[in-house]
Amino acid sequence: MLLALPFGSLVARLGSPRTLQLGAVAMVVGAGLLAVVPGFKGLIAGQLVIGLAQLLMIISAQTAITYLGQGTVLEKYFGWYTTYLSIGQMVGPLLAGWVIDHRGGPGAAFYGAFAASFVALVSFLWPTSAHQAVNRRVLVFASALVSSGNC
């Protein structure tokens, strides 16, 4: 909680798209640390980076959603964001447990998390045409899924 205010200032300065991208990069780095650095030090370093990235991405996603509408429309988008965030936080650990049980131990889950984080990072950094219309519900879903730390 001590870092929420400085991260909020960072989001205000850089904008939510840039900080979402920064958070996605940090998620990949954190998952990479979990996969590459052995032992307790790797666990602590990876989880620290992932936790900070998750905090940054949640603040960024909430800021991005505030620009999607006003009044009841804004409430609807925040409702969808919260729903998708909760689903991601529920499904992620279940999926990781399934991977560990059926695909070869904790190492497979860490590599899977790294791969999923990398795919999310590429999707956030992929250039889009200025003329393309973005489905707002998809934006809310993607923001929630990635900021839940399970993608």
C-alpha positions in Angstrom: 0.0 0.0 0.0 2.9 2.3 0.6 3.7 2.2 -3.2 0.2 2.8 -4.4 0.5 6.6 -4.3 3.9 6.8 -6.0 2.6 4.3 -8.6 -0.5 6.5 -9.1 1.7 9.5 -9.7 3.7 7.5 -12.2 0.5 6.5 -14.0 -0.6 10.1 -14.1 2.8 11.2 -15.5 3.3 8.5 -18.1 -0.3 7.6 -18.9 -2.0 4.3 -18.4 -1.0 2.6 -21.7 2.7 3.1 -21.1 2.5 2.0 -17.5 0.4 -1.1 -18.5 3.2 -1.9 -20.9 5.8 -1.4 -18.1 3.8 -3.7 -15.8 3.6 -6.3 -18.5 7.4 -6.2 -19.0 7.9 -6.5 -15.2 5.5 -9.5 -15.2 7.7 -11.2 -17.8 10.9 -10.3 -15.9 9.3 -11.6 -12.6 8.2 -14.9 -14.2 11.7 -15.2 -15.8 13.3 -14.8 -12.4 11.1 -17.5 -11.0 12.2 -19.8 -13.8 15.9 -19.0 -14.0 17.1 -18.1 -10.4 17.1 -21.2 -8.3 16.0 -21.5 -4.7 14.6 -19.2 -2.2 16.3 -16.1 -3.5 14.7 -16.6 -6.9 11.3 -17.1 -5.3 11.6 -13.9 -3.3 13.0 -11.8 -6.2 10.4 -13.1 -8.7 7.5 -12.6 -6.4 8.6 -9.1 -5.5 8.8 -8.1 -9.1 5.5 -9.8 -10.0 3.8 -8.1 -7.0 5.0 -4.7 -7.9 4.1 -5.3 -11.5 0.6 -6.4 -10.5 0.1 -3.3 -8.4 1.2 -1.0 -11.2 -1.0 -2.8 -13.7 -4.1 -2.6 -11.5 -3.7 1.1 -11.0 -3.0 1.6 -14.7 -6.0 -0.5 -15.7 -8.3 1.3 -13.3 -7.1 4.6 -14.7 -7.6 3.4 -18.3 -11.2 2.3 -17.5 -12.1 5.8 -16.1 -11.6 7.2 -19.6 -14.2 4.7 -21.1 -17.3 6.5 -20.0 -19.3 8.5 -17.4 -22.1 7.7 -15.0 -23.7 4.4 -15.3 -21.5 3.4 -18.3 -18.4 3.9 -16.2 -20.0 1.8 -13.4 -20.7 -0.9 -15.9 -17.1 -1.0 -17.1 -15.8 -1.1 -13.6 -18.2 -3.9 -12.8 -16.9 -5.9 -15.8 -13.3 -5.1 -14.8 -13.9 -6.3 -11.3 -15.6 -9.5 -12.5 -12.9 -10.4 -15.0 -10.2 -9.6 -12.4 -11.8 -11.9 -9.9 -12.2 -14.7 -12.5 -8.5 -14.4 -13.4 -7.5 -14.6 -9.8 -9.7 -17.7 -9.3 -8.8 -19.5 -12.5 -5.0 -18.7 -12.5 -4.1 -20.8 -9.5 -6.4 -23.6 -10.5 -4.7 -23.7 -13.9 -1.3 -23.6 -12.4 -2.2 -26.5 -10.1 -3.5 -28.5 -13.1 -0.3 -27.8 -15.0 1.8 -29.0 -12.0 -0.2 -32.1 -11.5 -0.5 -33.2 -15.2 2.4 -31.6 -17.0 5.5 -32.2 -14.9 6.0 -30.3 -11.7 6.4 -26.8 -10.5 9.1 -26.0 -13.2 6.5 -26.5 -15.9 4.1 -24.0 -14.2 6.8 -21.4 -14.0 7.7 -21.8 -17.6 4.0 -21.7 -18.5 3.6 -18.5 -16.5 6.6 -17.0 -18.3 5.2 -18.0 -21.7 1.7 -16.6 -20.9 3.3 -13.4 -19.6 5.3 -13.1 -22.7 2.2 -13.5 -24.9 0.4 -10.9 -22.9 3.4 -8.5 -23.2 3.5 -9.0 -27.0 -0.2 -8.3 -27.2 0.1 -5.1 -25.3 3.1 -3.9 -27.3 1.6 -4.9 -30.7 1.1 -1.7 -32.8 -2.5 -1.0 -33.7 -3.8 1.2 -36.4 -5.3 4.5 -35.2 -8.4 3.8 -37.3 -9.2 0.5 -35.6 -12.1 0.6 -33.1 -11.3 -1.2 -29.9 -14.1 -3.1 -28.3 -14.2 -1.7 -24.8 -15.4 -4.9 -23.2 -12.3 -6.6 -24.6 -10.1 -3.9 -23.3 -11.6 -4.2 -19.8 -11.3 -8.0 -20.0 -7.6 -7.9 -21.1 -6.7 -5.3 -18.5 -8.3 -7.3 -15.8 -6.8 -10.6 -16.9 -3.3 -9.2 -17.1 -3.5 -7.2 -14.0 -4.7 -10.2 -12.1 -1.2 -11.6 -12.6 -2.5 -14.8 -14.1 -1.6 -14.1 -17.7 
